[in-house]
């Protein structure tokens, strides 16, 4: 089971952004590879701290984590993507969060104070994927066509002459305190340390070309409208041999169901029965996300009664089980009666069995409601 992000950084859920950054910097310095050469435990703690900081320093990711926990980022969920497990490696961590050390440590193992060349990351792509309630209930793997920039075949790069491959340029300025040396990102290669050498036909000025690709997206059960999932490395490429591809952000859209209405993990179904069925009882087939099921309508069922089918709703994305299907019974009152039907109901007007008895109904109704939420 993955360790809680707040526990990793030793902070509370109410920590401010400044407190989160301070806590991460403290952990990162403690477990930094330069301070713990060859220590695999320290390296793992360093990666955990970076993963926790990536989630908790982003308001949207933090909100999803607070609501769903680690499940919000599993199966391709938008988030850390798993440091050291096919997601970001140590270089990625330094590239993304290196500035947080304030120049106190290097940007690579044994860096000794200079981050050196940066790993340029390509831009993210965003698509929308529509899902039915049935797909949301079971989880689904979708294959989508994506037009993304990739490095063209035959493109080559050479060392940047401005920074000599360092990714940074040094400047010396005179101040009232004396001569000061500062480092800044190379303006020619944007920190990559290399520039385009040969550009194949059809490639742009960065050596990239647009290609269509089929991308497989695993969508976990229980997602909701607006949830964003991330497929690592399926966004646009960036120029350079050591660059990192951007990510594909998948926004979930929910297709409206013909008969079922969603409320969180619960589903609602409006069942209409005629007067005879309400009086005599009946068996009815109703829709669920797993197909039709038969339910029994007891004789004397009142309009407005709610039948609860436990576990027939949608699964929780945080694996807390399934919601319920709530069947709302509506008794349909006929508007056009034959002469014989009118005569029958005229006779029943004063019959004691047709007299409303709300006190009995209310007691039964509230007992049912109490049972539903027990």
N, C-alpha and C positions, 0 to 999 in steps of 0.2 A: 504494500500500500504506500502510495507516495506521501511524503512528508508535507504537512501544511505549510504554505508559503509564509504565513505570518510567523509561524514557529521558526522557520529557517532564518528569518531576519530578526527574530526576537523582538517583535513589535506587536501592538494591539491592532484590532480591526479599525480602530478610530484614529490611527496614525495619520498625520498630515503628509502631503507630498514631500515636504522638507525633511520630516522625520524618516520617511521611507528611504529617501536618498542617503541620508546620513547613516542609517542602519546598514544599507547595502555597502556603502564605502568602507565602513568599519569591518564588515565581514570580508569584503574583497581584499582589503589590505592584509587582514589576518591570514587568509588562505592563498594569497597571491603566489603563483609558481616561483617567482624570483626569491621569495622568502622561504619557500618550502621545496627546494629542488629535489625531484625524485620521489616526493611524498604523494602517493596516489590518493590517499584519503583526503588530504588538503586540496588536491586538484578536483576531486569530486565535490567537496564542499564549496569550492570556488564556483563550479558550474551550477550547483543548486542555488547559490545566492544570486547568480546572474539570471537564472530562470525565474526565480521569485520576483526579482526586481523588474524584469521585462513585463510581467503581468500586473504587478501592483502599482507600477509607475504610470500605467495607462488607464485612464478613468473608465473607458468602455470595457476593457478586459477585466479590470478589478471588479466592476459591477457584475459581470457574468460569473466571475470566480466566487464572489460573495453569495450569489444565488444558487449556482450549480456545483461549485467545488471543481475538482480536477476533471469531472466528466464534461465540463464545457469545452475542454481542449483535447479530448480524446478523439480517436477515429478521424483525424484530420481537422479537429476543431481549431478555430483561430486562437493562436496563443504562442506558447514557447516553441512548440514543435519538437521538443525533446533535445536538449543540449547533449551533444555527444552521442546521440542515438539516431543519427540520420538528419538532424536539424543543424543548428549552429555549432561550430567547433570553437576551439579556443581563440582562433584568429577572428572569428565572427564576434565573439564577446568583446575583444579589444576594439574591433572596428566600430561596434555599436555603442559601447559604454566606456571607451577609453578615456574620454574627457572627464569622467567622474573621479579619476585618481588625481586630477590636478597636477599632472606632470611628475608625481611621486614615483611611478613605476613605469617600466617599459611596456611597449605594446606587443611584445612577443617574449618567449622564454629567454631570459638573459638579456632583455632589451636594454637594461642599464640606463633608462631615462629618455630614450627617443623612440617614438612609436614607429618611425619609418613609414614605408609605403602603406597606404590604406587599401582595403579590399572594397572596390566599388560595387555597389549592389544595384541591380536593375530595378525599374519601376514595377509596382504591383499592378495587376489587372483585376477588374471586378466584373463578375457576371451574376445573373439572377437565375435561380433554379426553382421551378414550380413543382410542388409535391401534393399528391392527394392525401387524404386522411389515412387511407390504407397504407401508403408508403411511409407516412410519418409513424404509424403504429408499429410497423415491422422493421423500419430502417431499410435503406436501399442503396445500391451502387448505381450511380448515374455516369454515363459516358457523354461528354459534351465536346463540341468543336470549339477550339480556342485559336484565335489568330494572335500570335505572339512574335516578338522580335527575338531572333537567335543570331549567333555569330555565323556569318556566311562561310561556306566552304572555301578554303584557300586564303582566308584573311591571315595576315601576319602582323606582329607588333615588334617594335624595337624600343630600346631603352630611351627614356626621355632625356634629351640633352640639357634641358633647363635645370633639372634636379639630379641628373646622373643616376636615375633609377631609385633615388631615396624617397621620393614622394613628398619631400619637404624642401623648402629653400630657407636658408639662414640669412638673416639680416642683422647688421650691426648698426646701432643708432647711438648717437651721443645724447646723454641726458645730464641733468644737474648732478646725478649720482655717479656719472662716469659713463663709460661705453657699455651698452647693454646688447646682448645677443638674443634674438628671438627666432623661433621657428614657426613657419606657416605652411599651409598646404600649397603644393606647387600649382600655379595657375595654368600651366600647360597640360598637365596630365590629371589634374584634380586628385592628386594623391596616389594614383595607381602606379607611378614609376615607369610607365611605358606609354607610347603613343602609336598610332596606326602607321604601319609600314607599307603593306600592300593591300589594296582594296579590290576585291573581285567585282566583276560586272554585276550590277543589280544591287550591290550593297550600298548603304548610306555612308555618310562621312565618318561614322563610327565603326564601320565594318559590319553592320547589322542588316539583316533582311527579314521580312515578314513571312512567316510560314503558318499554315493551318495544321493543328495537331489535335488528336483525340486524347482527352484527359479523363481519367477515371476518378470519380469522386465518391468516397464512402461516407454516406450520411447516416449518423446514428439515429436510433429510434427516439421519438419524443421531442424532436426539435420544434421550435415555435417560429411564427412569422417574424422576420427581421433578424434572426440569428445569423451570424457570420461565421463561416468555416474557412479554414486556410489550407490550401494545398501548397506545400513548400516547393519552391523552385520552378513553378509553372507560370510565372509572370514573364516580363520582358528580361532579356539578357542585357548585360552592360558590357561596354568595350573593355578589352584587356584579357590576357591569358588567365589571370588570377581573380577575375571578377566573379560575383555571385549573382545568380538569376534572382529576379524578384519573385513574389508569391502571387498565387491566384486566390483572390478573395471571393468566396461563394456566399451570396445573400439568399436566404431561404424565403420563398413565397408560398403561401398556403392556398390551394385551390378550394373554393367553397364547395361543400358537399351538398347534394340534393336534399337530403332529409336530416342529416345530423348537424348539430351546432356544437362548437367547441367552447369550453370554458376551462382553461388550464388543462388539466389531465382528464377532467370529466366531460362527458358528451351528453347532449340532450336530444330527445326524440319526441315529437308531438304525435300522439296516437289518437285518431278519431274513431269512435265507435258509435253505432246507432243506438236508439233508445231501447230496442229489444235486447241488444247485446249487453247493455248496462244493467237491465233488469234480470235477464236470465243467465248472464255469464257467457263467455265465449273463449276461444283460443285464437290468438292473432300472431301473425308473423311480422317481425320488425327488423329493421336494418341495424347491423353493428359493423364495426370495421373489419371483422373477420367473417362476414356473411350474415345471412338471416338466421334468427333464432325464434322459437315459438314460446310465447308467454300465455299464461292463463289469466283471464279476466273473471274475477269472482262475481257471482250474482249480487246485485244491489250495489255495484260500484258507482261512486259519485263522480261527477265531472270535477276535474281539478286534482284528482288523486295522483300521487307520484309513486311509481314503482321503481325500485332501485335494483339494478343488476350489477352486483359487485364484480369489480375487476374487468368489466367489459368496456372500459374507457381506454384512454391512451397511456402508454408507459411514461414514467417520469424520466427525464434525461439524466437525472442524478441517481438512477437505479433504486428509487424508493418504492417501486411497485407501480401497479396500474391504477388509474382512476376508475370511476364508475359510469355506467350508462343510466341516466335518469329518464324514465318514460313518463311523459305528462299525458294523462288520460283526459280527453275532451269528449263529452257526450254531445253528439250532433242532434239538434232538435229539428224535426221535419217542419217544413213551412207549407207544404201543399198536401192536404189530407183528403181522402175519399169520404163520401157521406157516411159509410159504415165506420171508418176510423174516427171521424168526428163524434159520432154517436157514442162510440165506446169511451172516448175520453171525457165526454160530457157526463157519462155515468160515473166515471172515476173521480170526478172533481171533489166529491165529498167523501170518498172512500178513505178510511183511516190509513190504509197502506200507502196511499198517495199523498198523505199529509206530510209536509216537510218536518223533519225532526233534527234541526241543526245541532242541538246539544249532544245528541248521540253521535252525529257525524263529526262534530268538532273534537270530541274526545278521541274518537278513532283516528282522526287526521293527525292530531298533535302527538298521539302515541307513535304513529308511523314516522313523523318527522323526527321525534326524539330518537327513535331507533336508527334512522338514517345517519345520524351524526354521532352515534355512540361508538 
